[in-house]
Amino acid sequence: MHIHILGPVEIMSGGTPIRIRRRKQRLLLALLAARVNQLVPVSRIISALWEEDTPVAVRNQIHVHVSAVRRALTASTGEPAALETTQTGYILHSPPVVVDVERFEDAAAAGERALAAGRLTEAFTSFRTALGVWRGIPLDGLGGRFAESETARLEERRLLVLQRRLDTELALGRHAELVSELAGLLNPYPLHEGLRRRYMLALYRTGRAADALAAYRAGRRLLNDELGIEPSAELREMELAILRGVPARQLVVEAVPAAGRESVSTRTGWSPPARPRQLPHGVAHFEGRRAELARLDALCARDRSRVTVVVSGPAGIGKTALCAHWAHRAAEEFPDGELYLDLRGSSPDPVGPAAALAHVLRALGMPPERIPSDVAEAAADYRSLLASARMLIVLDDAATSAQVRPLLPGTRSCQTMVTSRNTLDDLVARDGAEPIRLGALSRSDARNLLTSIVGERRTAAEPAAVDDLVAICEQQPIALRVVAVQLTGRRELGIARFVAELLATDLKPGSDARAVGPCAQSR
């Protein structure tokens, strides 16, 4: 039994469509299928189906729609377990169902593996198979914010795989066959500079230098008229190379490897460096957060598609510490490395998308002079580089969903962790991120943290004073660490005396970031 969302949403059983008449039920099926084998929380279902217009008895209505979808699935498979109900949401399992998005991604990943090994014909066949799964506009006819966002994401993914197929064919010397196809692709995507570069290259390789230059001039006029901008450095490089008569075989748009590791570039011939290992040091004396660590383990299990996780909470609550601790523990799950970027979202000068993309592209080996100035194009290069990678991306201290979105990989082979003082609800609702909200440590974990730094002998001797200090610090990790470090530097001072000094100076949590309190300047 097959579920299709790469076109009109439908269930097919033995070649026969099973009708789901109501729009919200088709929307629910699309949401579950787009997150196949992943938990879809009830909150996300509410956001997708009703947006801001949530009915009073929303849980009952969800149950009605889920029951209808389950009946359709059961009629096809005879297995009600295809759609599992949990305490917090629902999971669509594959098998027994087969979702076209999975078939698309599996074939695309096979193409990337073949390409990395230099098996160009096999790579071309896999990319063509992946694109052949598509039947039209994803989620066609559904409408609404979720459908529009998911359609845009899937269309972007299709375009990336299409470009990989085109680059493989160019590497195979099929430029003559591609000229007409690329000309046709510029009709729906007239401002897509990557496709225009490929079109220029195909023309140039077939001896049509004048037509290639005419294609550049047409693109330049469009960019000027529609957007008021000049062509990117990459498009100008292609024009200049053609004007200079650089041998056609020396020009490429995407570097396709002859063998060995994948090498992807929108320019010429560079290869990614050794795997980046950018994680910050794990926090010493990490205590508590067992439930959050268990949830991260479950969300990021090896046999699941990777998800984006948003860890939110106030300053000093330990968001970065939790992510770093889990990431070091799970490092072997990400053989292609880790990227880390401080977005400075809580500062007056947050990192913009262009600077953020330049940072990660440099980390992935792209020469600085070849990083696109256009944000959309830089983001496309970034997603191309990560297309088949198994990598962890940590985006620390994000201010908004918009700051994060260009840095999300296009496939689910990479794991993304975002920390923020804000909940980034839009990233959860539109992009399927999983939220983890951090609060204060438990009293027991707070005491253990103090003990691990100050020493058991001192804390065991003054348990009441330790409890007072935990209360003053409001069980917040950064505050506890600050006072613990101060105590270790004053070994002659008892904990009770230290507490008395704090109270005597009327120093309350958050009143001095250098001393103690949840407002200490740490994420």
Order of alpha helices (4+ residues) and beta strands (2+ residues): beta-beta-beta-alpha-beta-alpha-alpha-beta-beta-beta-alpha-alpha-alpha-alpha-alpha-alpha-alpha-alpha-beta-alpha-beta-alpha-alpha-beta-alpha-beta-alpha-beta-alpha-alpha-alpha-alpha-alpha
